[in-house]
Every structure is written in structure tokens, then in C-alpha cells.
């Protein structure tokens, strides 16, 4: 009788462990697919993620190997690369129409600013986001705290002459993105990426990397 009890207990334990593994893999896969599909739609270029690992207990975890491909007519290099970002999500919100991200820390983002003629890749991505953010969406996104640290921008320009250089992006924080409850997912993501792009260009100019762009920043970002 005792052996039978052990077998029943072992069977139940195996089911629980299997269910936990399925839940973990499903959660990671759902978030990975969501980032890639929504990001690609928002930026109108390929967005990829190598790996997502989120705890089903507290919603904490990491996103690894996040890349944004250059838009059409530019080189085959990635416009944005993030080796790793730590994240904490309100898991209950994933089942609602208002997703809540408690905290994101983006570590060492790498931006590639490519200017060709009168066009710039980051300007194109920015324009794509503006167009996408006008589309209707029932799902809202709140990001309570965002920290971006130790970034770097590589600048490639053919103004006057072709050259490439790099500059550091100072760490910065944003709080309460979408807190008013009206932000779509696209609008909240835009509020994350746009200041990163702006700071990348600003730091490049501040460091004297691309002096020729100094009078063109407003055109590149706002027109």
C-alpha cells in the first residue's frame, strides 16, 4: 500500500513539474513572439530576439540578443543591438488589455547611425514608428521604470566625405511611460526608442564625431 502511495505521489509530482516546464516555455515563447511580431510591425523592419527567460513566479527575467535590422536601402548591419536587458513584468496584466512592465534595464545598447545622401537609417525607423503609432490598438502598455546604461553609437556618414566613428551614450532613466492609461503598445515603445535615438545622435555631435550633422538634427528627427 505504501509503495502504491509513493507511486501516486511520484506521478502527481511528475505532472506538476511537467506543467511548470510547459508554463515556463509557453510564457517565454509568447513574450519572444510578441516582441518580434509587434516590434517588426512597429519599426517596419525585422526585429529578432535570441532568448527570453521569465520566471512564472515573479515575472522577473531577461531578454537576450535583441536586434533591429536596418530599414530598406541601407546596409545589412543592425541599426540597434542589445545584448541583454533585465525585465520585471506584472504577470497578471498579461491576461488583460493593459500590460504592466515594472522595470526594464537595458545594458550596453549598440546603435548604428548610417547616413546616406539625405537619408538616415535611424530617421527612417523614427518615421516608421510615427506612422505605426497612429494605428488603432486595444492593448495598452505601461512601463513604470526604464534604465538605459552604457550605450554606444557608431556613426557612418558620407556628408562631405565618407567616415565612421563611435561615441558613448550617457545612461538615462524614464519613469511612468503610458501611466495615464492611454498609450498603445506602439506609442509606449516609441517613447522608449525615440529618446535613445535622439541621445545617440546628440552624443555623436557632442563628441565631435559628426560635426557636419549639427545643423541637421532637427531635420533628421522631426521632419
HELIX and SHEET records of a PDB file:
HELIX    1   1 UNK A    2  UNK A   43  1                                  42    
HELIX    2   2 UNK A   91  UNK A   95  5                                   5    
HELIX    3   3 UNK A  121  UNK A  132  1                                  12    
HELIX    4   4 UNK A  185  UNK A  206  1                                  22    
HELIX    5   5 UNK A  211  UNK A  216  5                                   6    
HELIX    6   6 UNK A  217  UNK A  222  1                                   6    
SHEET    1   A 5 UNK A  47  UNK A  54  0                                        
SHEET    2   A 5 UNK A  60  UNK A  69 -1                                        
SHEET    3   A 5 UNK A  78  UNK A  89 -1                                        
SHEET    4   A 5 UNK A  98  UNK A 116 -1                                        
SHEET    5   A 5 UNK A 119  UNK A 120 -1                                        
SHEET    1   B 6 UNK A  47  UNK A  54  0                                        
SHEET    2   B 6 UNK A  60  UNK A  69 -1                                        
SHEET    3   B 6 UNK A  78  UNK A  89 -1                                        
SHEET    4   B 6 UNK A  98  UNK A 116 -1                                        
SHEET    5   B 6 UNK A 140  UNK A 149  1                                        
SHEET    6   B 6 UNK A 172  UNK A 177 -1                                        
SHEET    1   C 6 UNK A  47  UNK A  54  0                                        
SHEET    2   C 6 UNK A  60  UNK A  69 -1                                        
SHEET    3   C 6 UNK A  78  UNK A  89 -1                                        
SHEET    4   C 6 UNK A  98  UNK A 116 -1                                        
SHEET    5   C 6 UNK A 151  UNK A 157  1                                        
SHEET    6   C 6 UNK A 163  UNK A 169 -1                                        
END                                                                             
